[in-house]
Amino acid sequence: MNAEAASNLLRRPGPPAPVPHVDPPRASDPRFSAVVPHHARLVSLYDQATFSEGPTWWPARDILVWSDIEGRRVLGWHPDGCVRVVIDATPFINGNTVDGDGNLIHCEHGNRRLSRTMPDGRTTPLIDTYAGRRFNAPNDVACAADGALWFSDPAYGLRQPKQGVLDESELGHHSVYRFDPADGSLRRMADLGQPNGLAFSPDGRILYVSDTSRTEGGDGHTIYAYPLRPDGDLGERRVLAQVEPGVPDGLRVDRRGWVWTSSGAGVQVFSAEGHRLGLIPTPQACSNCCFGPDERRLFITAKEHLYAIDLAGG
């Protein structure tokens, strides 16, 4: 191992650690048990972060990346079990996704922008203003089938000095945007109390967005479903679910159209119609989740932890 690789190593290769004293998955619908068996058990892949968020699988490097926001690093878990620093001294990166070209896209609280990291490690800024005014603190991002990047822009990074830089909003609203890297166009698509996690249905016709304004004194603990109209606008939203306890911070949608969301109790799973399917309990309130290759494993971020649970029927 060379000196550079050794300096980035945070966990040596090895098996995951079992998580004691956590309840097994709970099914509210028999379909859930076929995907998350009752005997499936949570395991710990890493437990030395500060505040974990933004997990995504990066095929170009065959690793699971996630953000340690307060530790100001992007970390990478490798299939052999080792954990390395992927990006150090970050500007409080939160959400991550992979674009159509295999690049890693970041939401930067500190610089209040989107940025891009290529598989060879080169980084470039993407966009930081709307109508000539700086964003609040981009939080989460998803790549649509057409290559456009949809992202949420709440105010959390402006109010929490451990996760950003204290400042006033230049915009006066908290919105969801669509940015097209191909032509540089930017559109403000929706306003919410505090927009947070977002993801698309498998056919790309529904955008799910969570409102977590309950954390700021509002009443949002809600996942909304927005239809995408043929003209590119969003149609009238409907409530998919009100999440209890906690808030639906980050979410993902699987190939069945099920919505997997973080909450105060663990990962809750809902059908596309909003029926509660089941719960994967976690020892702490979790912040986000994502799938590994072929949806055979679910990765979960929760405070200092990166957890995983193996799924059936991937």
Beta strands, then each sheet from edge to edge (+ up, - down):
strand 1: 9-11
strand 2: 17-18
strand 3: 26-27
strand 4: 43-46
strand 5: 52-58
strand 6: 63-68
strand 7: 73-77
strand 8: 83-88
strand 9: 93-98
strand 10: 104-108
strand 11: 113-117
strand 12: 123-127
strand 13: 129-130
strand 14: 133-134
strand 15: 141-143
strand 16: 149-153
strand 17: 175-180
strand 18: 185-191
strand 19: 195-200
strand 20: 206-211
strand 21: 222-227
strand 22: 238-242
strand 23: 251-253
strand 24: 259-261
strand 25: 266-270
strand 26: 276-281
strand 27: 288-291
strand 28: 297-302
strand 29: 305-310
sheet 1: 1+ 8- 7+ 6- 5+
sheet 2: 2+ 4- 29+ 28- 27+
sheet 3: 3+ 26- 25+ 24- 23+
sheet 4: 9+ 10- 11+ 12-
sheet 5: 13+ 14-
sheet 6: 15+ 16- 17+ 18-
sheet 7: 19+ 20- 21+ 22-
end
